Amino acid sequence: MKIVSLVLKFLPEHTEAVRAGVAAVPGASVALTTDDGRMIVLIEDGDGYAVSDSILQVHRVTHVLSVTLSYEFSDEAHALEEA
């Protein structure tokens, strides 16, 4: 399992367009939106797509000016240790 959180920046007047663009990305959900044009997005991996692909798709959402990776979790290393 992989989970990441991103901080997006955009002009506040584009909040709804950015929210809709993020909703179209596999595994992505909006956790928080501020009035000054910032959004926290969570991405979780799933069948048929990788977290890295979803991150790239979020970068391409119209009106997004910047994306910062703020948190990353992966339990793959733990699973390898158990094997």
Secondary structure, 3 states (H helix, E strand, C coil): CEEEEEEEEECHHHHHHHHHHHHCCCCEEEEEECCCCEEEEEEECECCECHHHHHHHHHCCCCEEEEEEEEEEECHHHHHHHC
